[in-house]
Amino acid sequence: MAFSVVSKKSGKTYYLHGRDQVLRNGLKVRLYYFSTKVGEGVLDSLPDGYEVAESDRTGLPILRKRKGAPS
């Protein structure tokens, strides 16, 4: 079951996705993003130490580190 969030502003449902990206310097990072469609890379739960917030201006969900969570 995909992790989903419903926007309070628009009422749309967004699904959390993640993918691994290799930067130009060779560093590998994990990118997280929300999409209105379930696609490749959909996640079943929030990553440890993260929480979901909503942009006041746009109503889009934002994944951010929890305050007090280890880096």
VMD Tcl script that builds the backbone (N, CA, C; Angstrom):
set m [mol new atoms 213]
animate dup $m
set s [atomselect $m all]
$s set {name element resname resid chain x y z} {
  {N N MET 1 A 0.843 -1.171 0.000}
  {CA C MET 1 A 0.000 0.000 0.000}
  {C C MET 1 A 0.892 1.239 0.000}
  {N N ALA 2 A 0.695 2.123 -0.916}
  {CA C ALA 2 A 1.516 3.320 -1.062}
  {C C ALA 2 A 1.174 4.344 0.011}
  {N N PHE 3 A 2.202 5.048 0.513}
  {CA C PHE 3 A 1.996 6.109 1.492}
  {C C PHE 3 A 1.370 7.295 0.768}
  {N N SER 4 A 0.258 7.803 1.297}
  {CA C SER 4 A -0.434 8.910 0.642}
  {C C SER 4 A -0.781 9.998 1.643}
  {N N VAL 5 A -0.957 11.206 1.108}
  {CA C VAL 5 A -1.328 12.384 1.887}
  {C C VAL 5 A -2.388 13.122 1.091}
  {N N VAL 6 A -3.430 13.601 1.778}
  {CA C VAL 6 A -4.463 14.403 1.122}
  {C C VAL 6 A -4.230 15.864 1.472}
  {N N SER 7 A -4.175 16.702 0.449}
  {CA C SER 7 A -3.951 18.136 0.644}
  {C C SER 7 A -5.179 18.772 1.287}
  {N N LYS 8 A -4.953 19.563 2.312}
  {CA C LYS 8 A -6.057 20.256 2.974}
  {C C LYS 8 A -6.601 21.381 2.091}
  {N N LYS 9 A -5.735 21.958 1.274}
  {CA C LYS 9 A -6.127 23.095 0.440}
  {C C LYS 9 A -6.892 22.665 -0.813}
  {N N SER 10 A -6.365 21.654 -1.530}
  {CA C SER 10 A -6.979 21.264 -2.800}
  {C C SER 10 A -7.803 19.985 -2.714}
  {N N GLY 11 A -7.559 19.161 -1.707}
  {CA C GLY 11 A -8.272 17.887 -1.586}
  {C C GLY 11 A -7.688 16.779 -2.445}
  {N N LYS 12 A -6.583 17.054 -3.147}
  {CA C LYS 12 A -5.941 16.048 -3.993}
  {C C LYS 12 A -5.124 15.079 -3.141}
  {N N THR 13 A -4.988 13.849 -3.633}
  {CA C THR 13 A -4.184 12.837 -2.961}
  {C C THR 13 A -2.815 12.766 -3.630}
  {N N TYR 14 A -1.761 12.789 -2.813}
  {CA C TYR 14 A -0.385 12.713 -3.298}
  {C C TYR 14 A 0.278 11.475 -2.718}
  {N N TYR 15 A 1.099 10.799 -3.535}
  {CA C TYR 15 A 1.785 9.570 -3.136}
  {C C TYR 15 A 3.293 9.827 -3.066}
  {N N LEU 16 A 3.920 9.299 -2.011}
  {CA C LEU 16 A 5.343 9.498 -1.786}
  {C C LEU 16 A 6.162 8.523 -2.632}
  {N N HIS 17 A 7.156 9.056 -3.340}
  {CA C HIS 17 A 8.066 8.270 -4.164}
  {C C HIS 17 A 9.498 8.545 -3.736}
  {N N GLY 18 A 10.397 7.657 -4.076}
  {CA C GLY 18 A 11.815 7.847 -3.813}
  {C C GLY 18 A 12.640 7.232 -4.927}
  {N N ARG 19 A 13.801 7.812 -5.160}
  {CA C ARG 19 A 14.714 7.238 -6.151}
  {C C ARG 19 A 16.142 7.599 -5.773}
  {N N ASP 20 A 17.077 6.766 -6.205}
  {CA C ASP 20 A 18.499 7.012 -5.971}
  {C C ASP 20 A 19.061 7.780 -7.155}
  {N N GLN 21 A 19.874 8.771 -6.864}
  {CA C GLN 21 A 20.474 9.611 -7.891}
  {C C GLN 21 A 21.974 9.683 -7.658}
  {N N VAL 22 A 22.753 9.584 -8.728}
  {CA C VAL 22 A 24.201 9.747 -8.636}
  {C C VAL 22 A 24.535 11.146 -9.137}
  {N N LEU 23 A 25.185 11.932 -8.287}
  {CA C LEU 23 A 25.560 13.286 -8.646}
  {C C LEU 23 A 26.832 13.280 -9.498}
  {N N ARG 24 A 27.165 14.419 -10.064}
  {CA C ARG 24 A 28.350 14.520 -10.923}
  {C C ARG 24 A 29.632 14.131 -10.212}
  {N N ASN 25 A 29.712 14.403 -8.909}
  {CA C ASN 25 A 30.923 14.074 -8.168}
  {C C ASN 25 A 30.942 12.616 -7.703}
  {N N GLY 26 A 29.949 11.830 -8.113}
  {CA C GLY 26 A 29.901 10.416 -7.782}
  {C C GLY 26 A 29.148 10.092 -6.503}
  {N N LEU 27 A 28.719 11.117 -5.780}
  {CA C LEU 27 A 27.983 10.923 -4.539}
  {C C LEU 27 A 26.579 10.406 -4.842}
  {N N LYS 28 A 26.163 9.380 -4.108}
  {CA C LYS 28 A 24.818 8.828 -4.291}
  {C C LYS 28 A 23.906 9.408 -3.234}
  {N N VAL 29 A 22.745 9.923 -3.661}
  {CA C VAL 29 A 21.768 10.503 -2.744}
  {C C VAL 29 A 20.394 9.899 -3.014}
  {N N ARG 30 A 19.541 9.944 -2.013}
  {CA C ARG 30 A 18.173 9.453 -2.139}
  {C C ARG 30 A 17.253 10.660 -2.251}
  {N N LEU 31 A 16.477 10.760 -3.327}
  {CA C LEU 31 A 15.544 11.853 -3.536}
  {C C LEU 31 A 14.129 11.385 -3.221}
  {N N TYR 32 A 13.362 12.216 -2.544}
  {CA C TYR 32 A 11.970 11.931 -2.224}
  {C C TYR 32 A 11.098 12.986 -2.886}
  {N N TYR 33 A 9.951 12.562 -3.415}
  {CA C TYR 33 A 9.033 13.510 -4.039}
  {C C TYR 33 A 7.607 12.962 -3.980}
  {N N PHE 34 A 6.640 13.854 -4.099}
  {CA C PHE 34 A 5.229 13.478 -4.108}
  {C C PHE 34 A 4.683 13.608 -5.519}
  {N N SER 35 A 3.792 12.689 -5.881}
  {CA C SER 35 A 3.145 12.693 -7.190}
  {C C SER 35 A 1.672 12.354 -7.008}
  {N N THR 36 A 0.834 12.821 -7.926}
  {CA C THR 36 A -0.590 12.509 -7.860}
  {C C THR 36 A -0.884 11.110 -8.396}
  {N N LYS 37 A 0.096 10.488 -9.035}
  {CA C LYS 37 A -0.084 9.146 -9.590}
  {C C LYS 37 A 0.894 8.176 -8.936}
  {N N VAL 38 A 0.444 6.936 -8.759}
  {CA C VAL 38 A 1.333 5.891 -8.239}
  {C C VAL 38 A 2.193 5.418 -9.394}
  {N N GLY 39 A 3.501 5.467 -9.218}
  {CA C GLY 39 A 4.412 5.078 -10.280}
  {C C GLY 39 A 5.580 4.286 -9.738}
  {N N GLU 40 A 6.606 4.162 -10.560}
  {CA C GLU 40 A 7.808 3.441 -10.166}
  {C C GLU 40 A 8.479 4.170 -9.002}
  {N N GLY 41 A 8.869 3.425 -7.987}
  {CA C GLY 41 A 9.556 4.004 -6.845}
  {C C GLY 41 A 8.631 4.442 -5.724}
  {N N VAL 42 A 7.352 4.070 -5.791}
  {CA C VAL 42 A 6.413 4.466 -4.736}
  {C C VAL 42 A 6.828 3.803 -3.423}
  {N N LEU 43 A 6.704 4.546 -2.304}
  {CA C LEU 43 A 7.123 4.057 -0.994}
  {C C LEU 43 A 5.906 3.701 -0.152}
  {N N ASP 44 A 6.068 2.695 0.700}
  {CA C ASP 44 A 4.981 2.237 1.561}
  {C C ASP 44 A 4.867 3.025 2.855}
  {N N SER 45 A 5.954 3.693 3.260}
  {CA C SER 45 A 5.928 4.429 4.521}
  {C C SER 45 A 6.901 5.598 4.461}
  {N N LEU 46 A 6.783 6.468 5.447}
  {CA C LEU 46 A 7.706 7.597 5.560}
  {C C LEU 46 A 9.088 7.097 5.955}
  {N N PRO 47 A 10.146 7.704 5.448}
  {CA C PRO 47 A 11.490 7.369 5.909}
  {C C PRO 47 A 11.651 7.779 7.374}
  {N N ASP 48 A 12.491 7.062 8.110}
  {CA C ASP 48 A 12.738 7.375 9.518}
  {C C ASP 48 A 13.281 8.790 9.663}
  {N N GLY 49 A 12.745 9.526 10.635}
  {CA C GLY 49 A 13.232 10.866 10.917}
  {C C GLY 49 A 12.617 11.962 10.066}
  {N N TYR 50 A 11.604 11.642 9.258}
  {CA C TYR 50 A 10.968 12.622 8.388}
  {C C TYR 50 A 9.499 12.787 8.752}
  {N N GLU 51 A 8.945 13.938 8.376}
  {CA C GLU 51 A 7.519 14.201 8.564}
  {C C GLU 51 A 6.994 14.936 7.331}
  {N N VAL 52 A 5.676 14.957 7.191}
  {CA C VAL 52 A 5.050 15.621 6.054}
  {C C VAL 52 A 4.449 16.938 6.526}
  {N N ALA 53 A 4.727 17.994 5.782}
  {CA C ALA 53 A 4.134 19.312 6.028}
  {C C ALA 53 A 3.465 19.734 4.720}
  {N N GLU 54 A 2.671 20.778 4.799}
  {CA C GLU 54 A 1.995 21.270 3.601}
  {C C GLU 54 A 2.331 22.740 3.400}
  {N N SER 55 A 2.649 23.095 2.177}
  {CA C SER 55 A 2.944 24.484 1.849}
  {C C SER 55 A 1.667 25.309 1.999}
  {N N ASP 56 A 1.743 26.400 2.756}
  {CA C ASP 56 A 0.575 27.264 2.948}
  {C C ASP 56 A 0.146 27.929 1.644}
  {N N ARG 57 A 1.117 28.271 0.836}
  {CA C ARG 57 A 0.837 29.014 -0.398}
  {C C ARG 57 A 0.259 28.124 -1.489}
  {N N THR 58 A 0.871 26.941 -1.717}
  {CA C THR 58 A 0.470 26.093 -2.845}
  {C C THR 58 A -0.381 24.894 -2.440}
  {N N GLY 59 A -0.305 24.473 -1.183}
  {CA C GLY 59 A -1.040 23.295 -0.745}
  {C C GLY 59 A -0.348 21.990 -1.077}
  {N N LEU 60 A 0.877 22.065 -1.617}
  {CA C LEU 60 A 1.618 20.851 -1.962}
  {C C LEU 60 A 2.285 20.259 -0.727}
  {N N PRO 61 A 2.319 18.925 -0.635}
  {CA C PRO 61 A 2.995 18.302 0.505}
  {C C PRO 61 A 4.507 18.437 0.385}
  {N N ILE 62 A 5.165 18.541 1.538}
  {CA C ILE 62 A 6.621 18.685 1.607}
  {C C ILE 62 A 7.137 17.663 2.611}
  {N N LEU 63 A 8.170 16.956 2.249}
  {CA C LEU 63 A 8.817 16.021 3.163}
  {C C LEU 63 A 9.982 16.745 3.818}
  {N N ARG 64 A 10.002 16.775 5.149}
  {CA C ARG 64 A 11.072 17.467 5.848}
  {C C ARG 64 A 11.518 16.637 7.050}
  {N N LYS 65 A 12.767 16.909 7.476}
  {CA C LYS 65 A 13.290 16.197 8.651}
  {C C LYS 65 A 12.570 16.679 9.890}
  {N N ARG 66 A 12.266 15.732 10.780}
  {CA C ARG 66 A 11.635 16.055 12.043}
  {C C ARG 66 A 12.592 16.854 12.906}
  {N N LYS 67 A 12.107 17.820 13.623}
  {CA C LYS 67 A 12.950 18.597 14.527}
  {C C LYS 67 A 13.443 17.684 15.635}
  {N N GLY 68 A 14.720 17.762 15.914}
  {CA C GLY 68 A 15.322 16.920 16.945}
  {C C GLY 68 A 15.734 15.547 16.460}
  {N N ALA 69 A 15.469 15.223 15.189}
  {CA C ALA 69 A 15.872 13.929 14.631}
  {C C ALA 69 A 17.352 13.974 14.276}
  {N N PRO 70 A 18.077 12.862 14.456}
  {CA C PRO 70 A 19.498 12.847 14.097}
  {C C PRO 70 A 19.692 13.063 12.599}
  {N N SER 71 A 20.782 13.707 12.238}
  {CA C SER 71 A 21.058 14.044 10.832}
  {C C SER 71 A 21.350 12.855 9.993}
}
mol reanalyze $m
mol bondsrecalc $m
mol representation Tube
mol addrep $m
